[in-house]
Amino acid sequence: MKILLVQSFLDGDTLPPVYPLGLSYLATFLDGHEVRMYDPNVAERSTEGLAASLSGFAPDLVGVSLRNIDNQSRMDPLNYYGDFRAIVQSVRKRLPSAVIVVGGTGFSMFAREVMEGNPEIDFGVHLEAEESFPELLNNLSAPERVKGIYYRQDGAVRFTGVRPLPAFEEFPRPRRDLADMGRYTGNAAVGIQTKRGCPLKCTYCTYPVLNGNKIRMRAASRVVDEIEALVMEGTKQFMFADAVFNRPEKHAAEICNEMIKRGVRAGWMAYLDSKGSTREALLLMKEAGCNGIFFSPDGLSQPSLDSLRKGIRESDVWRILGIIATEPGLKEVEFIITMFINTPGETPFGMLRMFGYKVISVLMKIFLRRRIYVTIGWIRIEPETGVYTVAVDEGVIPPDTPLLQESREEIGRFFYVKPSLRRLDDLILAARRLMRSVRGGRKK
């Protein structure tokens, strides 16, 4: 069978395109089929490029990824669901007889809504697809035999039931010959997964629903084998695409030590949990080539952290700032710390302290020459999360409100704002927009 895999289109995104790691893993399991990949994010003309791929290759089946619904930005909302719908409609128009299968994290979050709203789609693959998708290919006429599949029968959308997550720790390396690696040049563009699953219980996050709470880890030696292969092919920078790289801490240390032992020469970035991020652990990562670290405490005050179920103390968030400020060995490492401005447990004083934290980071950047950036945003309300339940209970959104929206104007309604802090939140939002307007005027 001729299969074309299409990456999620993030039209309008200003960040460098990210290598389609998920589709590369999927392609690894498609032995016996002729597989090609198309990424509209690196095409000079995305629409024309897709049309050319469809016409030139004439696939029997097109798999379309829906990774992100939107960019989760209240200030500059972008809607990617509309781009996804346009791709699906274009495929159906150009290849009326082709089978269209969709998947990805965005699809899995809104599987039934996507299926019911897009009659062009034949099948949907729920959650991780490396086992279910190949099995579906062998049962296109009887999809009810395959767990984890959405399909149509007698005009209705049906689901075959949740499928157990696959043994990721046993997976082979992802197939990387279907996309031009040279097109993905950002610091976080080329991803490597050391594990799937996340043990954290952050109240706003869908990751445990999508990939489970149980960690499925690859052996450190196999991870570094993959890194070495990429470096030999010319990759100089990559990203550990784990939810949290240093959970468990021992696994992260094993990978770092293995890279050091083999003399791997490549820069890399990773997401870390504040817990376990000691001075010694960070210096080990730096020795192994790390040049960028993301922390997401997401709150500062203890009531905020507790409401987010972060499992850390306010002292942990300040401790990280102290290590960055005082450790000369980390001076060249870039640190990005993300915060949410208005959480279910936040207080006015907590919000002020958060801005104080950001001011301190700016002073560190100016006077200590530290590469630190503290970003402050809002929580996007998503299904099957604790924040969604809180938002409904507090009247932030009405019950049964559709969270899947097609227009960017609608997206702004789906960020959590604590009712008692709404006026303060409105002032902060207005001030940020004013500051942006002023900066824009200066640039002109």
C-alpha positions as CSV (number, residue, x, y, z in Angstrom):
1,M,0.0,0.0,0.0
2,K,1.2,3.6,-0.8
3,I,0.9,5.7,2.4
4,L,1.5,9.4,2.7
5,L,2.0,10.7,6.3
6,V,1.2,14.4,6.7
7,Q,2.6,16.4,9.7
8,S,0.5,18.8,11.7
9,F,0.4,22.3,10.1
10,L,1.2,25.0,12.6
11,D,0.5,28.0,10.3
12,G,1.6,31.3,11.8
13,D,3.9,29.8,14.4
14,T,7.1,31.9,14.7
15,L,9.2,29.1,16.3
16,P,11.4,26.9,14.1
17,P,9.7,23.8,12.7
18,V,10.0,20.7,14.8
19,Y,11.1,17.4,13.3
20,P,8.1,15.0,12.9
21,L,9.2,12.5,15.5
22,G,5.8,10.9,16.0
23,L,5.4,10.2,12.3
24,S,8.9,8.9,12.2
25,Y,8.2,6.4,14.9
26,L,5.0,5.4,13.2
27,A,6.8,4.9,9.8
28,T,9.2,2.5,11.6
29,F,6.3,0.1,12.0
30,L,5.0,0.2,8.4
31,D,7.2,-2.5,6.9
32,G,5.9,-3.8,3.6
33,H,4.3,-0.5,2.6
34,E,5.7,2.3,0.4
35,V,5.7,5.3,2.8
36,R,6.4,9.0,2.2
37,M,6.1,12.0,4.5
38,Y,5.0,15.6,3.9
39,D,5.6,18.4,6.4
40,P,3.8,21.6,5.4
41,N,5.8,23.5,8.1
42,V,9.0,23.3,6.1
43,A,7.5,23.6,2.6
44,E,7.9,26.9,0.8
45,R,4.3,26.7,-0.3
46,S,2.4,24.4,2.0
47,T,-0.8,24.1,0.0
48,E,0.8,23.7,-3.4
49,G,3.4,21.3,-1.9
50,L,0.6,19.1,-0.5
51,A,-1.2,19.1,-3.8
52,A,2.0,18.0,-5.6
53,S,2.7,15.2,-3.1
54,L,-0.9,13.9,-3.5
55,S,-0.8,14.1,-7.3
56,G,2.7,12.8,-7.8
57,F,2.6,9.9,-5.3
58,A,-1.1,9.1,-5.5
59,P,-1.3,7.4,-2.2
60,D,-3.9,4.8,-1.3
61,L,-4.0,6.0,2.2
62,V,-3.2,9.4,3.8
63,G,-2.5,9.7,7.5
64,V,-2.9,13.2,8.8
65,S,-1.5,14.3,12.2
66,L,-3.4,16.7,14.5
67,R,-0.8,17.5,17.2
68,N,-1.8,20.9,18.5
69,I,-5.3,22.4,18.5
70,D,-4.0,25.9,19.1
71,N,-0.8,27.6,20.4
72,Q,-2.2,28.1,23.9
73,S,-1.5,31.8,23.8
74,R,-4.0,34.3,25.2
75,M,-2.1,37.3,23.9
76,D,-1.6,35.9,20.3
77,P,-3.9,33.0,19.7
78,L,-3.4,30.8,16.7
79,N,-5.9,28.1,15.7
80,Y,-4.4,25.0,14.1
81,Y,-7.6,23.0,14.0
82,G,-8.7,25.1,11.0
83,D,-5.5,24.3,9.2
84,F,-6.0,20.6,9.9
85,R,-9.6,20.7,8.5
86,A,-8.3,22.4,5.3
87,I,-5.7,19.6,4.8
88,V,-8.3,16.9,5.3
89,Q,-10.7,18.5,2.9
90,S,-8.0,19.1,0.3
91,V,-7.0,15.4,0.4
92,R,-10.6,14.2,0.0
93,K,-11.1,16.6,-2.9
94,R,-8.0,15.6,-4.8
95,L,-8.1,11.9,-4.0
96,P,-11.8,10.9,-3.5
97,S,-11.0,7.2,-3.2
98,A,-8.1,7.5,-0.8
99,V,-8.5,6.3,2.8
100,I,-8.0,9.1,5.3
101,V,-6.8,8.2,8.8
102,V,-6.1,10.8,11.5
103,G,-4.3,10.7,14.8
104,G,-2.0,12.7,17.1
105,T,-2.4,14.2,20.6
106,G,-4.8,16.9,19.4
107,F,-7.0,14.3,17.8
108,S,-7.0,12.0,20.9
109,M,-8.1,14.9,23.1
110,F,-11.1,15.6,20.9
111,A,-11.5,12.4,19.0
112,R,-15.3,12.1,18.7
113,E,-15.7,15.8,18.1
114,V,-13.1,15.7,15.3
115,M,-14.7,12.6,13.7
116,E,-18.2,14.0,13.8
117,G,-17.2,17.4,12.5
118,N,-15.1,16.1,9.6
119,P,-17.1,13.5,7.5
120,E,-14.1,13.3,5.1
121,I,-12.2,11.2,7.7
122,D,-12.6,7.5,7.5
123,F,-10.7,6.4,10.6
124,G,-9.2,7.9,13.7
125,V,-6.4,6.3,15.8
126,H,-6.7,7.0,19.5
127,L,-3.5,7.6,21.6
128,E,-0.2,6.0,20.6
129,A,-0.5,4.5,17.1
130,E,2.6,2.4,16.5
131,E,0.6,-0.9,17.1
132,S,-2.9,0.1,16.3
133,F,-2.2,1.8,12.9
134,P,-0.5,-1.2,11.3
135,E,-3.2,-3.5,12.6
136,L,-5.8,-1.2,11.1
137,L,-4.1,-1.4,7.7
138,N,-4.8,-5.1,7.8
139,N,-8.4,-4.7,8.9
140,L,-9.7,-1.7,6.9
141,S,-12.9,-3.6,6.0
142,A,-13.3,-4.7,9.7
143,P,-12.0,-1.9,11.9
144,E,-14.1,-3.2,14.8
145,R,-11.5,-5.9,15.3
146,V,-8.8,-3.3,16.2
147,K,-8.7,-1.7,19.7
148,G,-8.1,2.1,19.8
149,I,-9.9,2.9,16.5
150,Y,-12.7,5.4,15.7
151,Y,-14.7,4.4,12.6
152,R,-18.0,5.0,10.9
153,Q,-20.9,2.6,10.7
154,D,-24.4,3.3,9.5
155,G,-23.8,7.0,9.6
156,A,-22.6,7.0,13.3
157,V,-19.1,7.4,14.8
158,R,-18.1,4.3,16.7
159,F,-15.1,3.5,19.0
160,T,-13.6,0.1,19.5
161,G,-12.4,0.9,23.0
162,V,-9.2,2.1,24.7
163,R,-6.1,0.1,23.8
164,P,-3.3,-0.5,26.3
165,L,-0.3,1.7,25.7
166,P,2.6,-0.1,23.8
167,A,5.9,-1.1,25.3
168,F,7.8,2.0,24.2
169,E,11.0,0.7,25.9
170,E,11.2,-2.0,23.3
171,F,10.7,0.2,20.2
172,P,13.4,0.4,17.5
173,R,14.9,3.8,16.6
174,P,12.5,6.1,14.7
175,R,12.9,6.1,10.9
176,R,14.4,9.4,10.0
177,D,15.0,9.0,6.3
178,L,11.6,10.3,5.2
179,A,12.2,14.0,6.0
180,D,15.1,16.3,5.2
181,M,16.9,16.7,8.6
182,G,18.6,19.8,7.2
183,R,15.2,21.7,7.3
184,Y,15.0,21.4,11.1
185,T,17.7,23.7,12.5
186,G,16.2,25.3,15.6
187,N,17.8,24.4,19.0
188,A,14.7,22.3,20.0
189,A,13.9,21.1,16.5
190,V,15.2,17.6,16.5
191,G,13.7,15.5,19.2
192,I,14.8,12.3,20.9
193,Q,12.5,10.4,23.3
194,T,14.1,8.6,26.3
195,K,10.7,7.6,27.8
196,R,7.0,8.0,27.5
197,G,4.6,8.6,30.4
198,C,4.7,11.1,33.2
199,P,4.4,10.4,36.9
200,L,3.5,14.0,37.8
201,K,-0.1,15.0,38.4
202,C,-0.3,18.7,37.3
203,T,-3.9,19.7,37.4
204,Y,-3.8,21.5,34.0
205,C,-2.0,18.8,32.0
206,T,-3.4,16.2,29.6
207,Y,-0.1,14.3,29.3
208,P,-1.1,11.6,31.8
209,V,-4.3,10.9,29.9
210,L,-2.5,10.8,26.6
211,N,0.7,8.8,27.6
212,G,-0.1,7.4,31.0
213,N,1.3,7.9,34.4
214,K,3.6,4.9,34.2
215,I,7.0,5.6,32.8
216,R,8.2,3.4,29.9
217,M,11.9,4.0,29.7
218,R,14.5,3.1,27.0
219,A,17.9,1.9,28.2
220,A,20.4,4.7,28.4
221,S,22.8,2.8,26.0
222,R,20.1,2.6,23.3
223,V,19.3,6.3,23.7
224,V,22.9,7.3,23.3
225,D,23.3,4.9,20.3
226,E,20.6,7.0,18.6
227,I,22.3,10.3,19.6
228,E,25.6,9.1,18.2
229,A,24.0,8.1,14.9
230,L,22.4,11.5,14.6
231,V,25.6,13.3,15.4
232,M,27.5,11.2,12.8
233,E,24.8,12.3,10.2
234,G,25.5,16.0,11.1
235,T,23.1,16.8,13.9
236,K,24.7,19.3,16.2
237,Q,21.8,20.2,18.5
238,F,18.8,18.2,19.7
239,M,16.0,18.2,22.3
240,F,15.0,15.5,24.7
241,A,11.3,15.3,23.9
242,D,10.3,13.8,27.2
243,A,7.6,15.3,29.4
244,V,10.3,15.5,32.1
245,F,13.8,14.4,31.4
246,N,15.0,14.0,35.0
247,R,12.2,11.7,36.2
248,P,13.6,9.4,37.4
249,E,16.8,11.2,38.3
250,K,18.9,8.0,38.0
251,H,17.8,7.5,34.3
252,A,18.8,11.0,33.4
253,A,22.2,10.6,35.1
254,E,22.8,7.3,33.3
255,I,22.2,9.0,29.9
256,C,24.5,11.9,30.8
257,N,27.3,9.7,32.0
258,E,27.0,7.5,28.9
259,M,27.3,10.6,26.7
260,I,30.3,11.8,28.6
261,K,31.9,8.3,28.5
262,R,31.5,8.1,24.7
263,G,32.6,11.6,24.1
264,V,29.4,12.6,22.3
265,R,29.8,16.2,21.0
266,A,26.3,17.8,20.6
267,G,24.3,20.5,22.3
268,W,20.9,19.6,23.8
269,M,18.0,20.9,25.7
270,A,15.5,19.3,28.1
271,Y,12.4,19.8,30.3
272,L,13.2,19.3,34.0
273,D,11.3,18.9,37.2
274,S,12.5,21.3,39.9
275,K,12.7,18.3,42.3
276,G,16.0,16.6,41.8
277,S,17.5,19.5,39.9
278,T,20.4,20.0,42.3
279,R,23.5,21.9,41.5
280,E,25.4,18.7,40.9
281,A,22.8,17.3,38.6
282,L,22.7,20.4,36.5
283,L,26.5,20.5,36.2
284,L,26.5,16.8,35.1
285,M,24.0,17.8,32.4
286,K,26.2,20.7,31.3
287,E,29.2,18.4,31.1
288,A,27.2,16.1,28.9
289,G,26.5,18.9,26.4
290,C,23.3,20.5,27.8
291,N,23.0,24.1,26.8
292,G,19.3,24.8,27.5
293,I,16.9,23.9,30.3
294,F,13.2,24.4,30.7
295,F,11.6,24.5,34.1
296,S,7.8,24.8,34.5
297,P,7.0,25.4,38.2
298,D,4.0,27.2,36.8
299,G,3.4,29.0,40.1
300,L,5.4,30.6,42.9
301,S,3.2,31.0,46.0
302,Q,2.5,27.9,47.9
303,P,-1.3,28.1,47.4
304,S,-0.8,28.4,43.7
305,L,1.6,25.4,43.6
306,D,-0.7,23.3,45.7
307,S,-3.7,24.1,43.5
308,L,-1.7,23.0,40.5
309,R,-0.6,19.8,42.3
310,K,3.0,20.5,41.4
311,G,4.4,18.5,44.4
312,I,7.0,21.2,45.1
313,R,7.5,24.0,47.6
314,E,7.9,27.7,46.9
315,S,11.5,27.3,48.2
316,D,12.2,24.9,45.3
317,V,11.3,27.6,42.8
318,W,13.6,30.1,44.6
319,R,16.4,27.5,44.9
320,I,16.5,27.1,41.2
321,L,16.9,30.8,40.7
322,G,19.7,30.8,43.3
323,I,21.6,28.1,41.6
324,I,21.4,29.9,38.2
325,A,22.6,33.1,39.9
326,T,25.5,31.7,41.8
327,E,26.9,28.7,39.8
328,P,29.6,30.0,37.4
329,G,29.6,26.6,35.6
330,L,26.1,27.2,34.4
331,K,26.6,30.7,33.0
332,E,26.5,29.6,29.4
333,V,23.3,27.5,29.8
334,E,20.0,29.0,28.8
335,F,17.2,28.7,31.3
336,I,13.6,29.2,30.5
337,I,11.2,29.2,33.4
338,T,7.4,29.3,32.7
339,M,4.7,30.6,35.1
340,F,1.0,30.8,35.1
341,I,-0.3,34.2,36.1
342,N,-3.7,33.3,37.5
343,T,-4.2,29.8,38.9
344,P,-7.0,28.4,41.0
345,G,-5.1,28.9,44.2
346,E,-3.5,32.2,43.5
347,T,-3.7,35.3,45.7
348,P,-3.1,39.0,44.8
349,F,0.1,39.0,46.9
350,G,1.2,35.8,45.1
351,M,0.8,37.4,41.7
352,L,2.9,40.4,42.8
353,R,5.6,38.1,44.1
354,M,5.6,36.3,40.7
355,F,6.3,39.6,38.9
356,G,9.0,40.2,41.5
357,Y,10.5,36.9,40.5
358,K,10.5,37.9,36.9
359,V,12.1,41.3,37.8
360,I,14.9,39.5,39.6
361,S,15.5,37.3,36.6
362,V,15.8,40.4,34.4
363,L,18.4,41.9,36.8
364,M,20.3,38.6,36.8
365,K,20.3,38.7,33.0
366,I,21.6,42.3,33.0
367,F,24.1,42.4,35.8
368,L,25.2,38.7,36.2
369,R,25.0,38.0,32.4
370,R,22.9,34.9,33.1
371,R,20.9,33.5,30.1
372,I,17.6,33.4,31.9
373,Y,14.0,34.0,30.7
374,V,10.9,33.9,32.9
375,T,7.7,33.7,30.8
376,I,4.3,34.4,32.3
377,G,1.1,33.2,30.6
378,W,-2.4,31.7,31.4
379,I,-3.7,28.2,31.6
380,R,-5.5,26.9,28.6
381,I,-8.5,24.9,29.8
382,E,-8.4,21.4,28.3
383,P,-10.6,18.3,28.7
384,E,-10.1,15.6,31.3
385,T,-8.0,17.9,33.6
386,G,-8.5,19.2,37.1
387,V,-8.5,22.8,35.9
388,Y,-11.5,22.0,33.7
389,T,-13.4,20.7,36.7
390,V,-12.5,23.7,38.7
391,A,-13.4,26.1,35.9
392,V,-16.9,24.5,35.6
393,D,-17.4,24.5,39.3
394,E,-16.5,28.2,39.6
395,G,-18.5,29.3,36.6
396,V,-15.5,30.2,34.5
397,I,-17.0,28.2,31.7
398,P,-20.5,26.7,31.5
399,P,-20.9,22.9,31.8
400,D,-20.7,21.0,28.5
401,T,-18.9,23.9,26.8
402,P,-17.2,22.7,23.6
403,L,-13.5,23.2,24.1
404,L,-12.7,22.5,20.5
405,Q,-12.9,25.8,18.6
406,E,-12.3,26.7,15.0
407,S,-11.8,30.5,15.3
408,R,-8.9,32.2,17.0
409,E,-11.4,34.7,18.5
410,E,-13.1,31.9,20.4
411,I,-9.9,30.6,21.9
412,G,-9.5,33.5,24.2
413,R,-12.6,32.4,26.2
414,F,-10.9,29.2,27.2
415,F,-8.2,30.4,29.5
416,Y,-8.6,30.0,33.3
417,V,-9.1,33.2,35.2
418,K,-9.9,33.0,38.9
419,P,-13.2,34.8,39.4
420,S,-12.0,36.7,42.5
421,L,-9.0,38.0,40.6
422,R,-10.7,38.8,37.3
423,R,-10.4,42.6,37.7
424,L,-6.7,42.4,38.5
425,D,-6.3,40.0,35.6
426,D,-8.0,42.4,33.3
427,L,-5.6,45.2,34.4
428,I,-2.6,43.0,33.8
429,L,-3.9,41.9,30.4
430,A,-4.5,45.5,29.4
431,A,-1.1,46.6,30.6
432,R,0.7,43.9,28.7
433,R,-1.2,44.8,25.5
434,L,-0.3,48.5,26.1
435,M,3.4,47.6,26.6
436,R,3.4,45.6,23.4
437,S,1.8,48.5,21.5
438,V,4.4,50.9,22.8
439,R,7.3,48.5,21.8
440,G,5.7,48.1,18.4
441,G,5.6,51.9,18.0
442,R,9.2,52.2,18.9
443,K,10.3,49.7,16.3
444,K,8.5,51.6,13.6
